[in-house]
Amino acid sequence: NTIQPTKFGPNKITGGIGYKHRINENWSLNAGVNYINNKGKFILTFPFFGVYDEEPSQSLLARATVTYQKQIGASRLKLNTGIETGRSKDKGISYNSDFTSTDTAAITNINEANTNLIIGFVLADLLLPHNWIATAGMSYNRYNYDVQSGINTGTPLKFTTAVDDIAPRISILKKLNTISIY
């Protein structure tokens, strides 16, 4: 018998493009798109034990923000608003190990997870004298998760959840020499 060598790592393709435009001294625009395609395999073998998994995944994310900045006396105001959206599809395929070849290994379990998200946000930072930063904002978050486990069986388990919420944010931060109090 020949034991398969241990292998880690994705066969991953990642690409993205971004654009930043400064409209004037106060206004700027940022936009970007990112794509990931992972066809990774995970093979771990010992003389009496073997693990063989595949974890293919794909995701596409896009984000756009508008920023306004203004000096107000000794303070600086920074306002951000934007939207982020994305979709991903992840799969986990587990195989038994016959300790000789991953080509002849049988599938023991398949899991799938699909995610969709939309986030809209507005955030204000006020950089004050003496290293004080005040932050206030709000985001609208909408996530949908659809998970199925054991889809290679006659009775797969299914789980779906959704988040549709508004989340406020407020904070005050004081920077000291090497630490911050938040």
Helices and strands as residue ranges (DSSP letters): E 12-22, E 27-46, E 49-72, E 75-95, E 107-128, G 129-131, E 132-149, E 157-175, E 180-181
